[in-house]
């Protein structure tokens, strides 16, 4: 049941940081790619596989950094997405700790 709390956090990440492929501050291709990675995080968390979700989140962070370096994501948007990623990461780490 605890894993259900991660889904809203991942949804928040997608909605708040990546919403709208045409949103200012993010290239539409990068947005689609990042949204796909957010979905992977949410699916792993929903299945209770928090370690896989954390791995997916690490991949999402790396892709975000690459997108920012290539000018596909503005600095402001990168900061918002990074903050949301860290919120989800903390939730996932908490869930892992509770399993032990």
C-alpha positions, 0 to 999 in steps of 0.5 A: 500500500505504501507504494501508492504514495510514490505514484502521486509523487511521480505524477507530480514530477510529470505534470509539474515539470514536464507538462506540455511538449510545447511548454516553454523551456523544454524541447518537445523531443526531450519532453517526450523522452523525459516523460517516458522515463517518468512513466518507467519510474512510476511503473516500477514504484507501483510494482513495489520495485523501489530499487528499479525505480531509483535506477530509473530515476538516476537515468532520468537525472542523467538524461535531464543533465544531457538535455540541459547541456545541449540546450533542450531544457532551460536552466529554470525548467531543469531546476524545477524538474531536478527538484521534483526528481529529488522529492521522488528520490526521497520518497523512494528511499523512504519506502526502501528503508521501511521495507527493511 
